[in-house]
């Protein structure tokens, strides 16, 4: 079987960076990054506890963003307990050059230290648990946290204290003392080799490491360089913690360009094409240091006048991910609807049903749909609860094969997924980890007309409202025999002058008032105004 060429395409512009993975000419993955001050997944902050909500079993943390972040009690145990240990690690007197403080202030500080010491003594008697959180983590307490889920809609970022610093080959875990390997590294001999390399690295006490998939086959020197870089990051984080000023950024997750090098440029990638000279130099320099000359040789500079995403036909495929309906090769199609509660995906046979009947045809359509669903979930970056309505299959074997295919398709998805078998109602339920806003939410704002509902009132409905308002005003003696000007959207005016012209003429005759109509294209489709043309005052 001929190997399919796999390429990374990197488009760098002033306001945004775009990244695409092509398998042959088919778009397999897409990410976008825009200039923003919002917290990103992976960012580490020295935050400050604002308040604890026992009913939610969560703390709200100020990390300097416009919305307070959310930290569940369970996510406070790992790093939070370590921070409490660090606060009381030393019994040595502290040398300070600070000026003497007044007596009242000294008393307050001593009382606070005594409370902390008593709390620490009690805590050491047993391992910290969820029920202990309110006692040891008071409002105003600084706490080191990492963003595990970015701000989505009206919800603030979700946090954890289980800090993880990812490098190209390793993930450093400052608060977890264990050595682990990626489950995707399956060769036993290679796993043993990697364990020996990781065990031989000079790692500070209490810290742990995870070997990433890309580390398979890598030389020991690459791991050593990676660890040195990660420890340097951690030392800078400790400096921020030492200053104790919260909220503060302790570590900013790498940008899209750096993450491309770290996470996506693997051995199965044949080429990385980038359209910016400076970025090209940066990537090459970095790769020579962490991946060697062979890996750096995969990077190519694109310098044609035609936009890089047009040349590689990425834009053409991107248009599809903004549409509700996606066509399948056999003539069927899937419909994808994003709602607040879940993602609903419906599978339809479409024109493919013509001349084709039977279980085999339905099975083939469902196979095509499963493959496209797996691709679209990743491309659109949508997650949460996903419900897929496949075409009904009578064969249990076919249903099992669809389940196997869905699991295979999501195996390499960086977002964690869980898939359940097709139910008796013909529905497959799955969850996909949701860390960021979907591509749709990044690109689009709610429509100013429909406010995101996808619906506006019909011309008939607006005409009914206008006539109802006119009847109300004309019955008022205050407006007897005055002229009224009706200002409406041009499309509504077309309805008033044609289908409803007779009704409006009867209204004029009944109340002995003259009605005139004017179009205004700047008005909302559903909006209208009734004014006195002499005073130009709006009539209520």
Secondary structure, DSSP 8 states (H G I E B T S, - for coil): -----EEEEEEE-SSEEEEEEEETTEEEEEEEEE---S--TT-EEEEEEEEEETTTTEEEEE-SSSS-EEEEGGGGHHHHHHHHHHHTS--S----------HHHHHHHHHHHHHHHHHHHHHHTS---GGGHHHHS-TT-EEEEEEEE--BTTB--EEESS--EE-SSEEEETT---EEE-TT---HHHHHHHHHHHHTS---TT-EEEE-GGGTT--HHHHHHHHHHHHHHHHHHHHHHHH--SSEEEE----HHHHIIIII--TT--EEEES-HHHHHHHHHHHHHHTHHHHHTTEEE---SS-HHHHTTHHHHHGGGGSSEEE-TTS-EEEEEE-SS-EEEEEE-GGGGTT--SHHHHHHHHHHHHHHHHHHHHHHT--EEEEEE------HHHHHHHHHHHHHHHTT-SS-EEE----TTSEEEEEE---S--HHHHH----TTTTTSS----HHHHHHHHHHHHHHHHTSGGGTT--EEEEE-HHHHHHHHTTTHHHHHHHHHHHT--EEEEE-TTS-TT-EEEEETTTTEE--
